[in-house]
Amino acid sequence: MPYAVVIRHKGEAFCGHGQGTPDLPVAQDLYGVRYLMPIYKVPLVLTRQPEGGYTVTSPLLPELVTEGDTIDEALLHVHDAVQAVVELYEDLGKPLPATLRQSPDADAIQFDYAVAVP
């Protein structure tokens, strides 16, 4: 089942002069410097497991693997999994695929979202 999620993660993009626009994702480092948080659009694949539960992987980030007993639980774990992979790439000095990064000040970010309706 294809799925995409938008993840915000600390990065190196800065708002000019330490100021930020209130509706943009802005964080502050230990020294009080404010910066825009990059937004990543990550394609995900949810796979039902024969023993029960779901595994979540990404075709663009092979290091991303998480799971849960239900779809909702598996998706709750995605943010932490993506954050761990982004930090791993940073530690290794490896660039993330360019297609993951989205502009934090874009008017709209398009993505697919899986919804189960009873």
Residue pairs with C-beta under 8 A, 6 or more apart in sequence:
1 45
1 46
1 114
2 43
2 44
2 45
2 112
3 43
3 44
3 45
3 46
3 75
3 112
3 113
3 114
4 41
4 42
4 43
4 44
4 111
4 112
4 113
5 41
5 42
5 44
5 75
5 78
5 79
5 82
5 111
5 113
6 39
6 40
6 41
6 42
6 102
6 109
6 111
7 39
7 40
7 42
7 78
7 79
7 82
7 83
7 86
8 25
8 37
8 38
8 39
8 40
8 104
9 37
9 38
9 40
9 82
9 83
9 86
10 27
10 35
10 37
10 38
11 35
11 36
11 37
11 38
12 35
13 35
13 36
13 37
13 38
13 104
14 33
14 34
14 35
14 36
15 21
15 24
15 26
15 34
15 35
15 36
18 32
18 33
18 34
19 34
20 26
20 34
20 36
21 105
24 36
24 104
24 105
25 36
25 37
25 39
25 104
26 34
26 35
26 36
26 37
27 34
27 35
27 37
28 34
28 35
29 35
36 104
36 105
37 104
38 101
38 102
38 104
39 101
39 102
39 103
39 104
39 109
40 82
40 86
40 96
40 100
40 101
40 102
41 99
41 100
41 102
41 109
41 111
42 58
42 60
42 61
42 64
42 78
42 82
42 100
43 58
43 59
43 60
44 56
44 57
44 58
44 64
44 78
45 56
45 57
45 58
45 59
46 54
46 55
46 56
46 71
46 74
46 75
46 114
47 54
47 55
47 56
47 57
48 54
49 55
49 67
52 69
53 67
53 68
53 69
53 70
53 74
54 67
54 68
54 69
54 70
54 71
54 73
54 74
55 65
55 66
55 67
55 74
56 64
56 65
56 66
56 67
56 68
56 74
56 75
56 77
56 78
56 81
57 64
57 65
58 64
60 97
60 99
60 100
61 82
61 85
61 96
61 97
61 100
63 85
63 88
64 81
64 82
64 85
65 81
66 74
66 77
66 78
66 80
66 81
67 74
67 77
68 74
68 75
68 76
68 77
71 114
71 116
86 96
88 94
89 95
89 96
102 109
